[in-house]
């Protein structure tokens, strides 16, 4: 390693003979003091005569890479490559024969057996050359491996870094006893796999009481231990790991505490440093150097820990704002893609939703909050929550967007914001779609075997602008139709006009002549073609759905007259249908629910009513009438109160028997529905 370099000095006369030398050079090349005097540079450093002659002739220094070693090493052919630089000296005064004509500076790697001998080399290798190279690392695991690569081989033969598990996982430490530690990295200079087997990286453990490791983490002080064969055996038995005895036998072990807070007791972890019997054991000077290294490393560890914790918190909050799962009827296939525009923030202002609604319907939503980063993500999270609430109320798309506009206007009182949104509700029973848009790009629709086109949706201003009503459009789609919702980051960037992006996207979905129907995954990949190369792209959210109707055998509807006899007929129709579906266990409860809903519609709405059963994820019973009045529950049912017994009984029964129930508007009135779980 460059940091473990030994520098030797030789003074030479004009003939190339050594007239001066330092003690290290004498010890290496001659083996005794004064043994180099009179020797030629060519004999000491083979090939050194040429750089010397060139330096003396030109008066400029010359450098060459030459083999250097002791006489025995040169004879054995194991000499090491060294950098030899010859510096010419100023001409000597007359009679000054002892003054050198040139100075040879030999920089050679330190032998492995002597690498821990010179404290100055050790200090420089640890503190000056190694640490500055890894100081910018903010990943805790990469930092741990980088620190161990510095510590081994410059300070010890093998080692490991252990940190409190609560520091790595941000969990609360135990109230008493030795806190568990996690082994972050293990390193050896000989690559012996036995160390990794005995001390696996990533292991979480609590050291037994009375061990040096426990003392180091509890006191926060360095601990130096010399392990004899008996000591190593006892430690291996205490740990329950027999291979440890062979690995630690005769070693010198130094534990260096990692202290993140000097005022807090104990340590946040420690470095384990061991030297084998081929090297000198640790001493007080090594402890001083090691503690300085551990103190500087602790600052790096603390910075990486803080960064990792803050990043994990930010990403957890951001990712919680995005959907964790998309729901839809079994006949509807939905895929999504999300790409943040920034590498630092994983969630921006774009979002998508697929929310299964009662009766085989689904709400498909894509929106885009203006702006980037966490601020836009927070607003997006609020809108997502509101969308779920509005979808649960079964509001039509246009009315849902109008409610969102009011919310954005309220949020804009604190901080101006606006957003665009496209909202689609698909009924998998009838095949009807209702679409509304607030300032958003038009959805793309591709019927099976037909050309892809953009839907002509009535325009409306973005959410938060509040400058006009939102209108919707209804239409029927064929089975197998593909619906694609997206945000503007997919079709617009700095180097491309939005019209070109829309045309490219239309070509991706316009596959009339292809013999096979492309999968939604392939369509998503095609839509994203080329966007990864744009480093300045906006956030992208995509939602693609293949719309198919629920099989006719899973739903049925009947029109009933507005007369009391219709209730008895409804009971018979429901019981007969459930027998055909193999659901006799739900017959009694469903008959009672249908009776209450039909009775309520006949009594308060008048006109003909429609009773519908849908088997999709659950068993839904729905009654449609021509009244737009929403039924209300008038308090707890009490048989002693005749008024409540007559007006509140039906909905109380529905609320007790059904898993959930609700009311939604229809084109001709309203529909009251309830849902039971399938057995």
N, C-alpha and C positions, 0 to 999 in steps of 0.2 A: 504494500500500500504506500502511496506517496507520503502519507503522514508519518510513516515509520521509516524515516530516512536517516542514515548515519553519514555525517560529513567528516571527511579526512583531509588533512592539509599536508603538502609536501613542498619544501623549498628546494629549487633546482639551480645548478650553475649553468653556464652557457653550453657545457658539454653534455648536459642531461643527467648529471650525477646528483644524488640526494645529499644536500648539506644540512637540511633542517627537516624535522617531522614532528607531528604531535604524538601524544602517547597512544591514542587509539590506532593510528596508522602503524606505529611500532608493534603494538600488541597483535595486530592482525597479520601484518606482512612479514615480521621478523620473529615475533614471539618473545622478544626481549628488548629492554631499553637500549637505544643507540645502535641497534642492529641494522638499521637501514642506511647509516652514514656511508657514503661512497658507492652505494648501489645505483645502477642505472635505472632510469624510469622505464626503459624497455623491459628490464627484468622484473620490475615490480608490477607494472601494468603492460601486458603484451599489447603492442600497437601504439603505445603512448609516445614513442619517439617522433612519429610523424606530426601530431598536433604541436609538440614542443618546438620542432624545427620550424614549422610554419608560423607559430606565434612569434618566435625570436626574429624570423626573417622579415615579417610584415609589421611587427610591433603592435599587433591586434590579438585579442584573445581568440582562442579556438576551442570548440567543444566537439566531443566525439563520444559515442556509446561503445564501451569496451568491456571485455570480461575482466573481473576483478575478484581476487580471493587470496587465501593463504597459500603458501607453497603446496601444502597437502591437497587443498581443494583444486588447485590448478592441475596437479598431477592426476587427480581422480576425475577431472573433467566436469566438476560441479561448480565452477566459478560462476558468480552472479554478474549480470549485466549492470553496469554503473555508468553514470554520466560524468565524464572527465573533462574539466575545463582548465585550460592553461592560460594564465594571465602573465604577459611579459611585464617585468619590473623596470623601473627607471635605471639607466646606467649607473653603476656603482662608482664611487670616488676612487682615485688611484690608491692602490694598496688595500682597499677594503675587499679582500678576497672572501670573507665570510658572508657577504651580502648575497642573497639569491638573485639570479638573473630572471627567474620565472617562478610563479607559484602555481602548483597543481592542486585544484580543488576536486575531490572525488566524492560524488554523492551516490551512495549505494544503499540498497534495501537492507534493513536490519534482519539478521537471521531469526527464524521463528523461535529458536531457543533463547534468544536474547531480547525479545521484543518488550518484555516487562522490566528490563534491567534499568533503563534510563528513564527516570521520572519526567524529565523535560519532554522527551518524545511522547510519553504517555499523555501528559497534560495537553500537548499540542494536538495530538490525534483526537482526543476526546472533545476538547473545548474550543479549539480554533478551527480545525478542519472538518470535523464530523457534524457537530450540531448546527452550524449555519446552513448546511445543505438541506436540512429537514425542518427548519423552523417554520416554514410557511404551510406545512401540512395540517389540515383541519379535520381530516378523517382520523378518528381515534385508533382504529385498527391499523391503518397504514402508518400512523405515527409510531405505534408500538413496535412494529417491525423495523421501522427506520431507526429508532433508538437502539434496538438490539443489534442492528447491523453496525452501529458505531461502537457499542460496548464490546462486541465480539468481532474481531480478535484483538482490538487495541488495548483492552483492559483485562480480559479474562478468556479462558478457553471455552466456556459455556455459560449460558445465563438465561434468565427469563424475566418478564415483567408481569407482575400481578397487580390488579387494581380491585378496589371494592366493587362487588357486584352491583350494589346500589348506585354507585357512580356511573356504571355503564348503562344500566337499565332504568335509572331514575326511580328506583323503588325505595321505600322506607327501610332503613337498616333495622336489624333485630334490636330489641331493647336491652338484651344482656348477652354475655358470651362473646366469643370471637366472631366478628362479622365474616360472612362468606366472601371469598375473593375469586376473581376470574383470571385465569392465566391468558393474557393477551397475546403473548409471543414467546417463542422458544428459539434459541439460536446456539449453534455449536460451530467450532472452527474445523472439525474433522468430518462433519456430516453424518455422525453416528446416529442411526435411526433409533437406537435404544433410548436416547433422551426423549424423543417425541413419543415413544411408546409409554415410558414411565411418567412423563409429564406432558400429557396431551394439551395442545392449544385449545382454548375455549372452555376448559374444564372449570367448573365452579366448586369450590371446596372451602371448608373451614379447618384450619390447622389445629391439631390436638394441643391441649394445654401443656405447657412446659417446653414447647419446641422453640428454637430461636426465631422461627417465622412468626409465632404468636407474639413473642416479646417485641419484635420489631414493629408490628402493626399496632400494638397497644401503646407502646412507649414513644414511637416516632423517632427512635434513636438507631444508629447503625449497630449491627451485631456481627462480630467476627468469630468464626468457629473453625477449629482444625479437627477434622474427622479422622480418627484412627479406624482400624478395621472393626473394632468392637463398637465404637460410637455409631458408625454407619449401619451396622447390623441392628443395633437397638432402635435407631431412627426408622429403619425400614420396617421393623416389626410394629412400631407404634403407628406408622402410616398404613400398614397392611400391604406393602408393595416390596416384595423380596428383591426385584432387580435394582432397587435404589441402593442397596448395600454395595454392589459392585461398582456402581457409577460414582458414589461419593467416597469410596475407600481411599484414604490418604489425601483427600482434597482439602484445599483451603477455601472456605465459603465466607463471602462478605455480603450482608444484606444491607442495601441502601434504601432508606425510607423515602417515599414520595409524599411530600407534605404540601398540600394545596393551601392550607391556612396555618400560618405559624402560630396563631393564638389558640388554635383548637388542639386538644390532646390527641395523641395517636397519629397515624399516618393513613393516607388514602390508598396506600399500596406500597410495594417495594420492588427493587431490582434484586434478583438473585444472581450473584457473580461467583463462579468457581474456577479455581486454577488446579490443574492436576500436578502430579508429583514431578513432572519434568520441568516445572517452573518454580520460581521462588514464591513462597506464600505471601499473602497480603500483609502489609505492615501499616503503621500509623500514617505514613505519607500517602499510601494508597487510599486510606480512608478519607484523608483530606481531599484528594483529587476526586474520588468517587462521590463524596457529598456535594462538591461543587457541581459535578455533572448532574446529580440527582436533583439539585435545587433548580438548575436551569431547565432540565427536562420537565420538572413539575409545572413550570410556567407554560410550557408547550402543551402538556396534558390538560391543564386547566382551561387553556384557550380552546382546545379541541373539544373538551367536554361541554363547555358552555355553548359553543357553536352547534355541536351535535344535538344538545338538548333543545336549544331554541329552534333549530331547523326541524327537529322531530315534532315539536309542538305546533309550529306553523303548518307543516305538511298535514298533521292530523286534523287541524282545524279546517284547512283548505279541502282535504279529501272528504271530510264529513259533509261538505256542502254539495258534493256531487251524488247522484243516485247510486246506491249500492246494488240495485237490482231493478230490472224492468218487468212490469207485469202486463199481460195482455191475454185475450181469449186464446184457447188452444188452437184455433184456426188461423190466427194471425202470427206471423213470424217477424220478430223485431231485432235489428242489430243497431249498434251505435259505435261511434268513434269520437274521441276527444283529444285534441292536441293543444297544449298551452302555447302561447306565443312567446313566453319567456322561459329560459332555462333555470332561472332562479326561483320563479313562482310557478308552481305546478297547476294552479287553478286560477282562472281569470273570470271574466264576466259572462262567458257563454255557458249555456246549460241546455239540457234535454230531459224529457220525461216521457215515459210510457206508463199510463195508469189504467189498470183494468177497472171498468165500471160495471155496475150490476146489469144483468140481462144481456151478457155477451157483447158489451160495448167497450171501447178503449179510447182514452184521450192521449193524443200524440202532440207533444209540445216541444218547440225549440225557441230559445230566446237569446238575446245578446244585450248585455248592459254596456253602455258606452264607457270607454276607459279600459285600464289594464290593472293588473296586480291585485293586492289584497283588498283595496277599497272597493273595486268593482266586484270582487268575489263575495264580499259581505252583502252588498246589495243583491247580488244574484241569489245568495242563500235565503234572503228574505222573500224574494219573489217566488222561489221554489216552494217555500213553506206555504205561501198564499195560494199558489197553484194547486197544491194538494188539498187545501181547505176548500177552494172553490170547486174543484172536481168532485170532492165528497158531497157538496151541496147539489150536484147535478145541474149546475147552471149551464145554459147554452154557451158556446164559445164566444160569441159577441159580448154577452153580458159579463162573462168571466173577465174578458180583457178590459171592459169598462171599469170593473171593480179594481183590477190591477192598476189602471191609470190613476184612480183615486189614491191608491196606496203610494204610487210613485210621486204624486203631487205632494202627499204628506211628508214623505222622506225628503223631497226636494226643499222643504222649508228649512231643514238643517244644512243640507248639502245638495246642491243641484245635481240631478241625475236624470237620465232618460234611458229608455231601453226599447228594443223592438222585440216582437214576439209573434209567432205563428201558432195557432191552436186548431187542432183537427180532432173531431170526434167521429169515430167509425162504428157503425152498428153492424155487427157480424151476423145478425139475424136477418135484417132487411137488405144489407149491402149499401146502406145510405151513408154518405159522408157529409159533415157540416164543417166548413172551414171559415175561420176569421183571422185577420192579420192586422197588426198594429205597427205600421212602418217597416215590416219585415219583407225580405225577398220572397218572391212567390214560390210555393212548393212545386216540386217537379213530380209529374205523374206519368207512369209508363204502363199502359194496358198490355196484356199478354198478346204478343204478335203485332203490336201497333207501335206507332211513333211516339216518342217521349215528348211531352209538351209541358209548358209552365201554366199553372192554373191562373185563371183570371179572377183574382179575389178582389172584392171591393176595397179600395184604398182607405186607410185611416192613419192619423198621425201616430208617432211613437208614443209609448207609455211615458207619462210625466209631462207631456206637452199639453194635453187636455184641451184640444182645439177641434172638437167634432166627435160625433158618435161613431161607434164601430158597427159595421154591418157584416153579415155572414152570407155564405153561399152554400146551397145544398145540391147534391147530385148523387147519382147511383153509379157504383163502380163494378166492373166485371170481376169475377173471381180470378185471383192470380195477379191483380194489378199491383204495381210497385209504387209506393209513395215515398218521396224523399224530401226531408226537411233539413236545412243547413243554415249556417251563419255566413256572413259576408267574407270572413277570412278565407273561405275555401275558393272563392271566385275572384277576389280582388287583392291586389298587392301593388307595390310601388312601380313595378315594371310591366304591369299588364292592366288593360282596361277591364272594367267589370263586365262589359258586353262580351269580350273575348272569353272571359272566364265562364260566363253563363253558357256560351256556345260550346265550349269544351265539355262542360258538365253534361249538357244535353246529348252530346255525341257518346258519352260513356253509357248512358241509359238507353240510347236509341239503337237497339240491337234487333231490328225487325227481321233481318235475314238470317240470324244465327239459328241453327237447328236446335240447340239446347238452351234452356233457360239459365242464365247465370245466377250463381248463388249470391246472397246478400253480402257475404264476405268478399267475393270478387268485385262486386260493385263498389264497396267501400274502398278497396285497394285502388280501383281504377279512378275513383273520384279524388283520391289523395295523390295521384300521380304528379310528381314535380314539386309538391309543396314543401317537402323536407329540405330541398336545396335553398329555400328562401329563409335566411336568418332573421329577416325583419318582418316575418309574417304576423298576422293577427291571430288571436285565439280561434280555434275551429271546433265547432260542435256539429255532429251529423247524426241523423236518426233516419233509418230506412226501414220500411215495413212492407211486407208482402201480405196483401189483404185477401182473405178468403172467408166465405160465409160458413157459419156453423151448419153441419149436416141437418137436413130437414127432419130427420128422425129424432133430433134432440130438442125440438121446440114445437109448440102447438099453440094456436089461439082460437078463441070462439067469440062471436058477437052475441050478446044477450040483450033481451028487451028490458026496459026499465020497469019491471013489475016484480012483485014478491015471489012469484013462481020461479023466477030466474035463479034465485038462490038455491032452490032444491036441484035445479038442473045443473048448476055449477058444481054442486057436490058430487053428483053422479059422474060428470065429465072428468073431474079431477081424479076421483078414485079409479075410474077405468083406465085413465092414462098412466097412473102410477103403477097399476098392475101390469100394463104392457112394458113399462120400463124396468120392472123388477124391483120396485121400491115400495113394497107393501108396508114396511115399518114407518114410512113417512106419511102414509095415507091419512090417518086420523088427524094429525097436526096440520097437514096441508089443507084438508077439507075444512077444518075450522078456520084457518087463516083466509082461505078463499071466500068462505061464507061472510066473514066480517068485512073484508074489503069490498065485496060485491054489494052487501047490504048498505055499507057506508056510501058507495057511489050512487045507488038507486035513491037513497033517502035524501042526499044533499046535492046531487048534481042533476039528476033527471036525464032523460034521453037514453039512447042505447049505450051500453058499456062493452068493453072488450076485455076478456080474461085471457091471460097468456101465461104459459109455463115454459121455462127455459132450463135445460139441464146443461150447465157449463160452469165447472168449478164448484158449483153448489146447485141447489134447486131454488130457482127464483119463481115466485108467484106475483104477477102484476095485473092490475086492473086499471084500464084507461077510461076516462070519461071526458065530457065536454066542458067541465067547469075548471076555471083556473084558480079557484080558491084552495088554499093550502089547509089540509086538516090539522087540527090542533088537539093536544091532550089537555084535558081540563083538570088535572090533578089526580091524586090516587083514587082508585076505584073503591067505593064504599057502598055495599048493598043497602045500607041504612039511609042513603041519600038518593031519592028517586031521580033527581035531576042528573046527578053524576052517573047513575046507573044507566040512564038512557043515552047520554052524550059522550061518555068517556070510556065505556066498556070495550068497544071494538079495538081501539088503538092500544089500550092496555094489554089486551090479549095478544095482539100482534107483537108488541114489544117484549112480552114474556116468552113467546114461543119461537120467534125468529132470531137468527143470529144477528141480523141487522135489518133495518127498514128505512125507507125514505120516500121522497116525492121529487119528481122531475117534471118539467114542463114539456108539452108536446105541441105540435102545430095546431091541434084542435082543442087543447085543454091541458090536462095533466095526467100523470100516471103515478099511482101509489104502488110501491113494490115492497116485498119482503123476501129474505133469503134464508135458507136453512142449509146446514152442512150435510153433504152426502154421507151415508154410512160407509 
